């Protein structure tokens, strides 16, 4: 399943790393592409969207 989430608080490479690690804890095989310029996080995962949103929010970057 492909997800595209708007994450307004992503501002730098460290933010991208934190979000990527959070998603990988839920789904180690997920593909994560986060762009701090557009504030978009694209995730290819087999996990439900709610689990991915929760993982990102728990890392301090809630999706809007």
DSSP file (Angstrom, degrees, kcal/mol; ACC not computed):
  #  RESIDUE AA STRUCTURE BP1 BP2  ACC     N-H-->O    O-->H-N    N-H-->O    O-->H-N    TCO  KAPPA ALPHA  PHI   PSI    X-CA   Y-CA   Z-CA
    1    1 A X              0   0    0      0, 0.0    44,-2.8     0, 0.0     2,-0.5   0.000 360.0 360.0 360.0 134.2    0.0    0.0    0.0
    2    2 A X  E     -A   44   0A   0     42,-0.2     2,-0.4    44,-0.1    42,-0.2  -0.857 360.0-173.0-100.3 128.5    1.3    3.4   -0.9
    3    3 A X  E     -A   43   0A   0     40,-3.1    40,-2.4    -2,-0.5     2,-0.4  -0.925  12.0-166.2-118.3 144.6    0.7    6.3    1.5
    4    4 A X  E     -A   42   0A   0     -2,-0.4     2,-0.4    38,-0.2    38,-0.2  -0.963  16.6-178.4-129.8 116.3    1.5   10.0    1.0
    5    5 A X  E     -A   41   0A   0     36,-3.0    36,-2.8    -2,-0.4     2,-0.6  -0.909  26.2-134.2-119.0 140.6    1.3   12.0    4.2
    6    6 A X  E     -A   40   0A   0     -2,-0.4    58,-3.0    34,-0.2     2,-0.5  -0.841  24.2-178.2 -90.5 120.1    1.8   15.7    4.8
    7    7 A X    >   -     0   0    0     32,-3.4     3,-1.7    -2,-0.6    56,-0.2  -0.841   6.7-172.2-124.0  92.0    4.1   16.2    7.8
    8    8 A X  T 3  S+     0   0    0     -2,-0.5    -1,-0.1    54,-0.3    55,-0.1   0.702  77.6  61.8 -60.7 -24.0    4.5   19.9    8.5
    9    9 A X  T 3  S+     0   0    0     53,-0.4     2,-0.5    30,-0.1    -1,-0.3   0.514  72.2 109.3 -86.5  -3.5    7.2   19.6   11.1
   10   10 A X    <   +     0   0    0     -3,-1.7     3,-0.1     1,-0.2    29,-0.1  -0.610  32.0 150.1 -73.5 123.1    9.8   17.9    8.9
   11   11 A X        +     0   0    0     -2,-0.5     2,-0.3     1,-0.2    -1,-0.2   0.547  53.2  14.2-130.6 -14.4   12.5   20.5    8.4
   12   12 A X  S  > S-     0   0    0      1,-0.1     4,-1.9    23,-0.0    -1,-0.2  -0.897  82.6 -84.9-155.2 178.9   15.9   18.8    7.9
   13   13 A X  H  > S+     0   0    0     -2,-0.3     4,-2.4     1,-0.2     5,-0.2   0.845 123.0  56.4 -63.6 -34.5   17.8   15.6    7.2
   14   14 A X  H  > S+     0   0    0      2,-0.2     4,-2.2     1,-0.2    -1,-0.2   0.888 106.1  50.8 -65.1 -37.6   17.7   14.6   10.9
   15   15 A X  H  > S+     0   0    0      2,-0.2     4,-2.5     1,-0.2     5,-0.2   0.920 109.3  51.0 -63.0 -43.9   13.9   14.9   10.8
   16   16 A X  H  X S+     0   0    0     -4,-1.9     4,-2.7     1,-0.2    -2,-0.2   0.918 110.1  49.7 -60.1 -44.4   13.8   12.6    7.8
   17   17 A X  H  X S+     0   0    0     -4,-2.4     4,-2.6     2,-0.2    -1,-0.2   0.907 110.7  49.8 -61.4 -42.6   16.0   10.1    9.5
   18   18 A X  H  X S+     0   0    0     -4,-2.2     4,-2.1     2,-0.2    -2,-0.2   0.927 113.2  45.4 -63.3 -45.5   13.8   10.1   12.6
   19   19 A X  H  X S+     0   0    0     -4,-2.5     4,-2.2     2,-0.2    -2,-0.2   0.914 113.1  50.7 -64.4 -43.4   10.6    9.6   10.6
   20   20 A X  H  X S+     0   0    0     -4,-2.7     4,-2.5    -5,-0.2    -2,-0.2   0.926 110.9  48.3 -61.3 -45.7   12.2    6.9    8.5
   21   21 A X  H  X S+     0   0    0     -4,-2.6     4,-1.4     1,-0.2    -1,-0.2   0.881 109.5  53.5 -62.9 -38.4   13.4    5.0   11.6
   22   22 A X  H  X S+     0   0    0     -4,-2.1     4,-0.9     1,-0.2    -1,-0.2   0.920 111.5  44.7 -63.2 -43.9   10.0    5.3   13.2
   23   23 A X  H >X S+     0   0    0     -4,-2.2     4,-2.6     1,-0.2     3,-0.7   0.911 109.9  55.5 -66.3 -41.5    8.3    3.8   10.2
   24   24 A X  H 3< S+     0   0    0     -4,-2.5    -1,-0.2     1,-0.3    -2,-0.2   0.769 100.0  60.4 -65.2 -25.6   11.0    1.0    9.9
   25   25 A X  H 3< S+     0   0    0     -4,-1.4     3,-0.3    -3,-0.2    -1,-0.3   0.858 112.5  38.4 -67.8 -33.4   10.2    0.0   13.5
   26   26 A X  H << S+     0   0    0     -4,-0.9     2,-0.3    -3,-0.7    -2,-0.2   0.868 138.3  13.2 -81.8 -40.1    6.7   -0.8   12.5
   27   27 A X    ><  -     0   0    0     -4,-2.6     3,-2.1    -5,-0.1    -1,-0.3  -0.813  63.0-169.6-141.5  95.3    7.5   -2.3    9.1
   28   28 A X  T 3  S+     0   0    0     -2,-0.3    -4,-0.1     1,-0.3    -1,-0.1   0.716  90.5  52.4 -59.6 -20.9   11.2   -3.1    8.5
   29   29 A X  T 3  S+     0   0    0      2,-0.1    -1,-0.3    -5,-0.0    -5,-0.1   0.419  83.4 122.0 -95.1   1.7   10.6   -3.7    4.8
   30   30 A X    <   -     0   0    0     -3,-2.1     2,-0.5    -7,-0.2    15,-0.2  -0.291  58.6-136.2 -65.4 147.1    8.8   -0.3    4.2
   31   31 A X  E     -B   44   0A   0     13,-2.1    13,-2.6     2,-0.0     2,-0.4  -0.934  24.9-168.9-102.2 125.3   10.2    2.1    1.6
   32   32 A X  E     +B   43   0A   0     -2,-0.5     2,-0.4    11,-0.2    11,-0.2  -0.959  15.1 177.4-121.8 130.1   10.2    5.6    3.0
   33   33 A X  E     +B   42   0A   0      9,-2.8     9,-3.1    -2,-0.4     2,-0.4  -0.930  10.5 178.2-131.9 108.1   10.8    8.8    1.0
   34   34 A X  E     -B   41   0A   0     -2,-0.4     2,-0.5     7,-0.2     7,-0.2  -0.921  11.1-164.9-115.0 136.8   10.5   12.0    3.0
   35   35 A X  E  >> -B   40   0A   0      5,-2.6     4,-1.9    -2,-0.4     5,-0.9  -0.947   8.9-164.3-123.3 110.3   11.1   15.5    1.6
   36   36 A X  T  45S+     0   0    0     -2,-0.5    -1,-0.1     1,-0.2     5,-0.0   0.752  89.7  58.1 -66.0 -22.0   11.6   18.4    4.0
   37   37 A X  T  45S+     0   0    0      1,-0.2    -1,-0.2     3,-0.1    -2,-0.0   0.922 119.1  27.2 -73.0 -43.5   11.0   20.9    1.2
   38   38 A X  T  45S-     0   0    0     -3,-0.2    -2,-0.2     2,-0.2    -1,-0.2   0.599  99.8-131.9 -92.4 -12.2    7.6   19.7    0.3
   39   39 A X  T  <5 +     0   0    0     -4,-1.9   -32,-3.4     1,-0.2     2,-0.4   0.720  60.4 138.7  66.7  23.0    6.8   18.3    3.8
   40   40 A X  E   < -AB   6  35A   0     -5,-0.9    -5,-2.6   -34,-0.2     2,-0.5  -0.819  38.7-164.8-103.3 139.4    5.6   15.0    2.2
   41   41 A X  E     -AB   5  34A   0    -36,-2.8   -36,-3.0    -2,-0.4     2,-0.5  -0.987   6.3-164.7-120.0 120.2    6.4   11.5    3.4
   42   42 A X  E     -AB   4  33A   0     -9,-3.1    -9,-2.8    -2,-0.5     2,-0.4  -0.914   9.4-175.3-106.7 129.3    5.7    8.7    1.0
   43   43 A X  E     -AB   3  32A   0    -40,-2.4   -40,-3.1    -2,-0.5     2,-0.6  -0.988  18.9-162.1-130.2 128.6    5.6    5.2    2.4
   44   44 A X  E     +AB   2  31A   0    -13,-2.6   -13,-2.1    -2,-0.4     2,-0.3  -0.950  40.7 143.9-105.8 113.2    5.3    1.9    0.6
   45   45 A X        -     0   0    0    -44,-2.8     4,-0.1    -2,-0.6    -2,-0.1  -0.943  58.6-139.5-148.9 162.1    4.2   -0.5    3.3
   46   46 A X  S    S+     0   0    0     -2,-0.3     2,-0.1     2,-0.1     3,-0.1   0.425  79.6  96.8-100.1  -4.6    2.0   -3.5    4.2
   47   47 A X  S    S-     0   0    0    -46,-0.1    -2,-0.1     1,-0.1   -20,-0.1  -0.484  87.3 -93.3 -83.4 155.5    1.0   -2.0    7.5
   48   48 A X    >>  -     0   0    0     -2,-0.1     4,-1.6     1,-0.1     3,-0.6  -0.329  32.3-116.7 -66.2 151.4   -2.3   -0.1    8.0
   49   49 A X  H 3> S+     0   0    0      1,-0.2     4,-3.0     2,-0.2     5,-0.2   0.864 114.0  59.4 -56.5 -38.4   -2.2    3.6    7.6
   50   50 A X  H 3> S+     0   0    0      1,-0.2     4,-2.3     2,-0.2    -1,-0.2   0.881 104.0  50.6 -61.1 -37.4   -3.1    4.1   11.2
   51   51 A X  H <> S+     0   0    0     -3,-0.6     4,-2.1     2,-0.2    -1,-0.2   0.894 112.8  45.9 -67.4 -39.5    0.0    2.2   12.4
   52   52 A X  H  X S+     0   0    0     -4,-1.6     4,-2.3     2,-0.2     5,-0.2   0.930 113.3  48.8 -68.7 -46.0    2.2    4.3   10.2
   53   53 A X  H  X S+     0   0    0     -4,-3.0     4,-2.6     1,-0.2    10,-0.3   0.911 112.4  49.5 -59.2 -42.3    0.6    7.6   11.2
   54   54 A X  H  X S+     0   0    0     -4,-2.3     4,-2.7    -5,-0.2    -1,-0.2   0.906 109.8  50.5 -65.1 -42.2    0.9    6.6   14.9
   55   55 A X  H  X S+     0   0    0     -4,-2.1     4,-1.0     2,-0.2    -1,-0.2   0.915 113.1  45.8 -62.7 -43.4    4.6    5.7   14.6
   56   56 A X  H  <>S+     0   0    0     -4,-2.3     5,-2.1     2,-0.2     3,-0.3   0.913 113.9  48.8 -66.5 -42.7    5.4    9.0   12.9
   57   57 A X  H ><5S+     0   0    0     -4,-2.6     3,-1.8     1,-0.2     5,-0.3   0.900 107.6  54.5 -63.6 -41.0    3.4   10.9   15.5
   58   58 A X  H 3<5S+     0   0    0     -4,-2.7    -1,-0.2     1,-0.3    -2,-0.2   0.762 102.6  58.4 -65.0 -23.8    5.1    9.1   18.4
   59   59 A X  T 3<5S-     0   0    0     -4,-1.0    -1,-0.3    -3,-0.3    -2,-0.2   0.502 128.9 -99.0 -82.0  -3.7    8.4   10.2   16.9
   60   60 A X  T < 5S+     0   0    0     -3,-1.8     2,-0.2    -4,-0.2    -3,-0.2   0.591  98.3 101.0 100.2  13.0    7.3   13.8   17.3
   61   61 A X      < -     0   0    0     -5,-2.1    -3,-0.1    -6,-0.1    -2,-0.1  -0.605  53.7-167.0-130.4  72.1    6.1   14.5   13.7
   62   62 A X        -     0   0    0     -5,-0.3   -53,-0.4    -2,-0.2   -54,-0.3  -0.337  19.9-126.6 -63.8 137.7    2.3   14.2   13.5
   63   63 A X              0   0    0    -10,-0.3   -56,-0.2   -56,-0.2    -1,-0.1  -0.581 360.0 360.0 -80.5 145.5    0.9   14.1   10.0
   64   64 A X              0   0    0    -58,-3.0   -57,-0.1    -2,-0.2    -1,-0.1   0.442 360.0 360.0 -93.6 360.0   -1.8   16.6    9.1
